[in-house]
Amino acid sequence: MQTTHPPIIWSIAGTDSGGGAGLAADQRAADALGVHCCTVVAGITAQSTTEVTHIEATPPAVLQAQLDTLATDMPPRVIKTGLLGSADNVRVLARFVDRLRQQGPLALVVDPVLRASTGAALASAELRAAYRDLLLPRASVITPNQSEAVTLLGSAAPEGIPAQARALRALGCEAVVITGGDAARLSHHASLSLDWLDTPQAQGWLSLPRETTPHNHGTGCTFASALAAALALGWVLADAAVLAKMAATFALRHARAVGRGVGPVIARSGFALEPSLLPQLSLDEGVPVAWQTRPRGRNPGVYAIVDSAERVEAVLRAQPTVNTIQLRMKRPAGLPDGAWHTQLHDAMARSQQAAHAAGVLLVVNDHWQLALRAGARALHLGQEDLLALTPEDRTQLQAARAQGVVLGLSSHSLWELCRAAALAPDLIACGPVWPTTTKDMPWQPQGLDNLAWWAHMAPAPVVGIGGILEPAQLHAVAAAGAAGGCVVRGLGEDPSVMLPAWLAAWREGQQAASAVPVPDLPHPTL
């Protein structure tokens, strides 16, 4: 019988004789995410929970022998580095990374271990220069804390964490996560654990409520190794950082005292099933000062999406009808701005009047400022529209929400889910559940497994969208635990004919709720 091997990562790092950080923490993190970790010893430390008394770099020839032996049998998808011990070891590693990349794709996660949590220096000036010159240009992502970021940049370090991340990317690394183990203890941000994320997919503050424990030894190692494991499982950098944040925070929750000093964090599986561990991702460089929450919104059930006021009225004529309709209009080719805005406003006002009379919630997709002027009481924004909001726009939107306007947001990936969560919306769309031709997008289908995970983890009701063409699919969406399912083309020319079957499918699916199990981890969508 053919067996499927778990993805392989290599951790090239130091031993911790106290069993807290280094390769011990890396192994626990790899196990928590279900990947196989090959532990390559680059340095040996004599340390406990209170002190580091000796550091010995592995001789370069011994490091080379470990790498050569592993490469013939267990080549990695990802290499994660920790304590490297010497500039000579960095040079061995850099040459080996180049060699492996000639054979295929390889991600490199660099955790620049420059100082122990006990305060002991772990890197000489020569080693710091080797990091800058040889590892950063080869790194897929680096995960320094702020003091390590400043040390790597030297006198060229700019003010501010986001600027420091940009400066590090300018040295050649593809992505940077500046972790908040030190900087985020500033008094006015004491309630949040903040990491600055700067990746090709997303930028922003990744935040969670801070865990109150004196035992945090190995947190940085755990974060970097969990990120490496997530990359090996196929996640893109931004999503891998989200999973790493969740895994490291879960490890902090299970930290334990084992000596007289700072005890180790303990990574374990199950972190991705705890809704309180879903981070929030800021829209800009403004530092979050509080954890965003909001009372849970109502469940939409069958969520009809139409493209005109006439179609809104046609859905409302059905008996029984839906309780939520979205108006999503596309601009006709060649229509001037003035005529388009007039057409939009008239359609929104007419639709809102009809929906209000029927006691149905009308959601206007995009064009949110015009929608508010037309009297809309509910809005839906995609991620691109969300990122286009200015600070003044967000203030206006928040003011509308304070007056009871409902907000729905789209999400297709973990980082988009986290970004949506930061705005505490009333509804979060998860899609595409199945392949769709309604719009072009790069995302792979979420499937019912990811939809079930979204519904379990999101801080707001989740609606499935994308490729729902038959009532049986809507039944499955309800059975996955979603609060609603979007029907577009399935409404047909006469919604009053088609809606009874859709409504029946939804009711029956709700009775089979939880029939789709929530996976331990969702699957990647890019």
N, C-alpha and C positions, 0 to 999 in steps of 0.2 A: 504494500500500500504506500502510495506516495505521500510524503509529509511536507507541509509548508513550513519552512523555517522562518522564525521571526526576523525582522530587519536587524542588521548588525551595526552597532556604533563602536568606535574606539574611544576610550577616555585615556588621554595621555596626561598624567597628572602625578601628584605626590601621594605618598601614604600618610595617614594620620594615625599614630600609634594609639590615640585615644578613641578611634573608631567614629569620630564625629564628622569631619570634613574630608576633602580630597576624594580618593578613590572609593572610600566607604560610602560617602554620600552619593557619589555618582552611580554606584551600583544600585543603591536603593531607589534612586530616581528612575533608572532604566527599568527596573523591575516593576515600578508603579505604572509605567506606560506600556509594558509588554514587549520591550525590545531586548536584544541580547547585547550586553556590554562586555567588550574585551578590555581588560584593565592593564594598561601599559605603564610601568613605573618609570617616571622621569626624575623623581626625587624621593628621598626618605627623610621624614621629620621625626624627631623625638618630641612629642607634645602630649599635653593632657588638657583638661578643661581650664587650666589656669595659666599655662605657660608653654612656650616653645623653647627648648633648650639646645636643639641641634638640627641643622639642615644639611643634608648631603645630596648633591646632584648625582644622578645616575651617570656613569661614564658614557660618553657619546657612543662608543662601540657597543655597549650593552643595550642602549636604547635602539640603535640601528638593528641589532640582532632580534630584538622583540618585534620590531616593525616588519623586518624581512620574513620572519617566521609566520606571522599572522597573515601577511599579504598573499601567501601562496595558498591559503586554505580558507580564510575568513575575511575577505576584503570588505571594507566598511562602506556604508552609504553616507555616514557622517563621522567626522572626527571632532571630538571636543577636547580642548586643552585646559588644564589647570596649572598647577605649579610645574614649571619646566626646569627649574634648577640652575640652568646656565645658558649663556649665549650660544655655546657650542651645540647644546641640545636643540635650541631654536633653529640653528642652521641645518641640523640633521632633519628636523621635522619639515622645514620649508622645502628642502630638496625632495623629501618623500611625498609631500602633497602634490608637487609638480609631476612626479612620476605616476602617482595614482590617477591624476586627472588626465593624463595621456591615454588612460585605459577606459575612462568613463566619467560620468558626473560624480562629484564629491563635494559635499558641503563641509565647511570648516567653521566651528563655533569656538571662539576664543574668549575664555574667561581669564582676563589678565590678572592673575593672582600676584599682587605686588606686596601685600601686607596681610598678616594673619589677623583674625578678629581679636586676638590677645594683644595686638599692637606690634608684634615682631615683624621686621622688614624681611621680605622674601625675595627681593630682586635688587641686583646691583645696577649701577648706571649703565654698564655694558648690556645687561639683560634687557633693561627698559628700551635701550636704543634698538636692540634686535627685535623686540616686539613691534616697534614703530616701523622699522625698515623692512622686515621680512614677513611678519605675520599679518599685520593690518592690511597690506595690499592683497593678501590671499584670503582674507576672512570673508565668509558669508555673513557673519554677524559677530559683533563683540558685545560683551555683557559686563562692562566695568561699573562699579559704583562711582559716585561723583568724584571722590578723592582720587581714585584710580584713573578716571577720565582726565582730570587735571594733570596728574603725573605723566600720563602718556603724551599729553599736548605740550607740557613744559611751559616755557615762557610765552608761547603762542596761544595759550588757552584763553578764549574769550570769556566774557561774563555771561552767566546764565546757562542752564543745562541744555535747553534746545540748541543754542548756538554751539555749545561744546560738542553735541552730537553731530551737527553739520560739519564741524571742523574735523572730527574723527572720520566721517564718511569721505571727506575730501582727501584723506590720507590713503584711501583705496578700499576700505571695507564696504560691503554692499549694504549693510544695515547695522544699526546701533541700538542697543537697549541700555540706557543708563539706569541702573537699579537704585532704588531709594533706601537702601539699608542704612545709609548715613545721612544724606541730605534731607530726607523726608522727616527727620525727627525735629525739624524746626517747629517751634512751639505753636505757630498758627496753623500748622498742618498736622498736628500730632494725632488727629483722629483717623487720618488716611495713610495708607501705604501707597506711595506714588513711584511709578517707573516711567521714564520718558521713552517712548517708542518712536523710532525713526527708521522706517522701512520703505521699500519701493511701493508697497501697497497702502500704507497708512502712517500717519504721524499723530501724536497726541499723548496726553497723560493717561496711563493705564492705572486705574485706582481700585482699591478695595479698602474696607475698614481695617485699620491696623489691629493685628493680633497682639494682645497684651501678655507677653511671656518674656521672662529674662533669658530663656534658652533659645538661641538662634544660631548656634554654631553649625556651619555648613549650608546656610541658606543660599548663598551665592552659587556654590557648587551645585546644589539641587536645582536652582533655577536654570543654570546653563545646561546641565545634563538633561533636564526635562525638555528644554528647547531643542536640544540635539535629537532626542528621541522622537519628538513630534515631527521634526524635519524628516527623519528616517521613515516615519509612517506616511509621508507624502504631503504634509501641510506646508503651505507657503509661510514665509517668515513672520508676517503679522499674526497669522492664526497660531503659529507655533509659539509665539511669545505669549499669547492669551493662555494657552494651555500650560505653559511654564509658570505663569503667574498663579494660576489655579493650583497647580501641583505644589509649588513652593509654599503657598499660604496654607494648604492642607497639611503639609509637613510641619509648619510652625504650630498648627493646632495639636499636633501629636508629638511635639518636642518633649524631651524628658530630662530630668536631672540624673546624672550618672557619676558626678564627682562633686568637688567643692566649688567649681566655677561654672562657666556657661556650658549648658548641656547641648546635645545635638538635636537638630530637627530630624524628623523621621518621615520620609516620603513613603506613601503607600497608595494602593489603588483605591478607586472609589471617589477620587477628588472631582471627577467630571460629572458626578451625579448629585452634587450638592449645590442647589440654586444660589445659596448665599456666597458661593465662590465665583460667580460670574462677574468679571470686572466691568467697570465702566470706562469708556474711552472718550476723552475730551475732543471737542471740535477744533480747538486751537491751542496756543501756547499759554493761555491763561490757566493758572494753577487752580484746580478744584479745591474748594474749601469745605465742602460738605457732601455727604452721600445722598444721592438723589432718589427719592421715593415718591410714590403717588398711590392713592387708593386704586384698586384694580377696576378696570373698565368693564363694560358689559360684553357678553358674548354675541357676536353678530349672526352666528348660524350660517344659513345660506347667504353669501355675500355677493349680490348681483353687481356686475360691472358693465356699464353701458356707455355709449359715446354721443348721446344727444338727449335733449329734453323730451323729445318724442318717445324715445326708448324708456326714459324714466317713467313717463306716464303709462306706457304700455305695461311695464312691470307692476305698477301700482294698481292697474285694472284687474290683475289676477286675484282670485279669491280662493284660498288665503294667499297672502303675498309675503315677501321677505320683510325683515325689520331693518335692513341696512342695504343701501344702494350707493355705489360709487359712480360719479360722473367723471369719465376720463375722455377728454376730447383732444383730438390731434389736429394741428393746424393744416388746413388745405394748402396745397402747393400754390404759390404765387399770390396768396391773399395778403394785402398790405396790413401793417401793424394796426392801424386805426380800425379797419373793418374787422380784423380778427378779434380785437379787444371788445368791440361792440357785440360781436356774435357770441363771444364767451360770456360776457356779462348778462346778456339777455337769456342765454341758455341756463346759466347758474340761477338767476332770479326765478325763472319759470319753474325750474326743477325744484328749487328750495320751497317755493310756494306749494307745489303739488305734494311734496314729501311731508311738509309740515301738516297739511290738511289731512293726510293719511296716517299721521303719527309714526312715520318712518324716518330713520336717520339718513340724511343725504350727506355723503362724503365727497368732497371735491378733490380730485387728484391734481397736484401742482397748482400753478397760478394762484398761490395762496393769498396774496394781497388783494387781487381782483376778487377772489372768492369772498373774502371778508367784507369787502365793500358791497358785494351783492347779497349779503346776509347769510352766508354759509355758517353753519354751526359745527361742521366737522371737516377736517383737512387730512390729506394724505400726501406725504413727501417721499420721494426716492432719495437715495444716498447722495447722488450728485446735486440735487436741489438742496439737500441739507448742508453740504459743504459750501454751497454758493451763498449761504446766508451770512450777511455782515453782522457785527455785534448789534447794530441798530435794528436789523431785521429780527434777530433773536429776542431783543427786548420787546418789539412789537408783538411777536408771536407769543411770548410769555404772558403779555398783558391780555391777549385774546383768550389764552387758556385759563387765565384767572377769572375770566368772565364766562367760563363754561364751554369754550370751544374744544372739541375733541380732536386729538392728534394721533394719526397712524403713521408708521414709518416702515419702509421696506428693509429687508436684510437678506443677504445671500451667503454670508460667511461669518465666522466667529467674530472677527473684528467689527464687521458691520452690526452684528447683534449687540456687541459691547457699546458701540457708538450710539445706537438707538437707545440702549438702556440708560445712557447718560442724560438723555432728555426726558426720562420718565414718561414715555408715551402711553396712550390709552389702548393702543393696538400695535402689534408688530406682525408684519407679513413675512412669511418664510417661503422662499421659492428659488427656482422653480421646482415644484415637487416632482413633476414629470417633464420631459422635453416639451418645449412650447415654441410655436412659430409666431406668437403674438408680438414679440419683440426680440431683436438680436441681443444676445448676452453671452459673456464668456463662461458663465457658471455651469458646472456639471449639475445634473438633477440631484435634488436633496433626497428624494425617495422618502418612503414612509418612516424609515428608521431615523433620519435626521429630523423629520417633522415631529416625531414623538419626543426626541431629545429637546428640540426647541420649545415645544409645549411644556415640557417638564421644567426647563431651566429659565425661560424668559420671565422677566418681572411684570409682564403684561399679557393679556390674552393674545394668542397666536392664531393667525389665519393662514391656511395653506393656499398657495397660488401657483398657477402654471401647469398647463396640460390636463386640467380637469375637464374632460370631454364627455364622460358618461356618469350616470348616477352611481354606478358601482364604485367609481373612483372617489366620489364625494363621501360615500358610505365609509370607505377606507380612511379618508382624512379624518372623519369624526371618530372612528375607532382608534386612531392614533393619538387622540386626546386634544386635537386642535379645537379652538373656540369657534372657528368658522372656516368655510371653504369658498374660494372665489369661483364664480361661474361667469364666463364671458360668452364665448360662441355657443355654449350649450343652452343658452336661453332661446335660441331659434328665432324665427321671424315673428312668432307670436308667443311671447313669454307666458301668457295665460294658459297656453296648451302644455308647455314644457315644465312649468314650475311645480305642479303637483308631484311629479316624479322626483324632482330634485329635493323638495321638502320632505317627502317620505323617506328618501335615501338618507337624508341627514338625521331624521328622528331614529331610524333603525340603527344607524352607525353609532349614535350616542348611547344606545342601549348596549352596544358591544364595546364601549369605551375601555381602553387599556388592553384591547386585543393585540395591539402592536407593542411589543416590549420596548422599553427605553434602553438604548445601547449604553454600554459602559463609556464608550467614546463615540462621538459622531464621526462620519467619514469626510475627508476633504472634498471641497467643491470647486477648487481651482487646480 
